[in-house]
Amino acid sequence: MLSISTTYPLATEVLHKWKKYVVSQGRRNLSLNGTSKDGKLYTSLKGIIDKRMNRSAKGRFTGGSALPSLRFEYPAYGEFLDQGVTGTNPDKEGHVSNGRYSFKKGKRSIKVKGNSALARWAEKRGLNKWAVAKSVHQRGIKRTLFFTKPFKARYKAYVDMYNSAAADDIANNIANQMKKQIKTNKKK
């Protein structure tokens, strides 16, 4: 009886290449948009490859692994910077009108908690945190697509490469299992 117990080395290699591409291009885009290399968003943008080993119902390892998966992480405010925020007055010159996120119209003030990321950012630069919050509320945040552009640029190509690599890993594993079985049968 053949059992598939591959760890998917080819599929993992494809994910490493895609992770490296997306993270490096995302950081490049952040640098081009004026984010410093020692900034929290720049340094915390990362990709994580998950490789889970197969387990039995009792929790024991049974050999092999589930297909590896890739996820990207960065702070929550990175989503607002990537997709943009439409302010309450987006039509004036210099204001953002194309953000995915928006403030509700008619809201009179924006709450800034003393320890929020926006408040800390403003205080580091010696700015009034309430004025910064009001400006963001009215003007919004221009979208940069620092992460979305590199992610979508090669998504289809890497998915195709990943699928064929996973198929090759399974085929190689079956071939290796068959070779082992033939050798054991010849010895008998």
Beta strands, then each sheet from edge to edge (+ up, - down):
strand 1: 46-50
strand 2: 53-55
strand 3: 61-65
strand 4: 69-73
strand 5: 85-86
strand 6: 101-102
strand 7: 140-141
sheet 1: 1+ 4-
sheet 2: 2+ 3-
sheet 3: 6+ 5+ 7-
end
